[in-house]
C-alpha cells in the first residue's frame, strides 16, 4: 500500500520565518506534488516534480520554492512566511505521467502563520 | 482512525451510460465532503456537501450526502469520453486548531474510463 507521509501535522510559525515542509513517499513514484487547500478554493497546485532535481511551477508558486534531492522526498520551502500562507498543505505522489494517474495524498500539514 | 473509502476503484463504461461512484467515511467531527475530478496535474473541484439529503447538480453530474449512513454518491448521466478521469472524494473534519479549517482526508479515487 502506498504511503505518503508529511513531516508535521501542525505547525505554527511567525511572519518572516523560513518554513520547511517535508514529504516522503515509499513507492518509488516519479511524480510528486505540493498543493494548498483553502475553503472555497479547492486544491491549488503550488509546484510539482517529475524526477529528481526536476521541478515545475504550478498555479500559485509565488512565495514558495521546492527541493527534490532524492526520489522519495519532496520539500516545500516558504522563504519568508506570511499570514496569507496560513493554509492546509497537501503532498501527493503518482507513478508516472499525468493523465488519469492516481495521485496518493499525504495527511496534510496545517500551517498557521502569526 | 479517520478514513475515506471509495468504490469501485475502477470502472469501465460506454458512452451514454449512467454511473454512480460511492464514497463512505468514518471521520470524527465531520465538516464537509468534497468531490474532485482529476485529469491532469491538479484535481478540479466539483462539489462540496455539508447537509444531508440535498442534491447538488452541475450539468450531467450530481451528488448527494447521507450523514446518517456516512456516505455520498456522485452520479454522472449520459457519460462522455471526456468524463474519463479519476474521481476523488475527500472529507474535511473540524479542527480545534487554526480556527476555521480542519483536516482533509482523501479516498484513493475511482478511475472511470468511458469508451466510445
Interface residues (C-beta under 8 A of the other chain):
Chain A: X9 X10 X33 X35 X37 X38 X39 X41 X42 X43 X44 X45 X48 X58 X59 X86 X87 X88 X90 X98 X99 X100 X101 X102 X103 X104 X105 X107 X108 X110 X112
Chain B: X34 X36 X38 X39 X40 X41 X42 X43 X44 X45 X84 X85 X86 X95 X97 X98 X100 X101 X103 X104 X105 X106 X108 X109 X111 X113
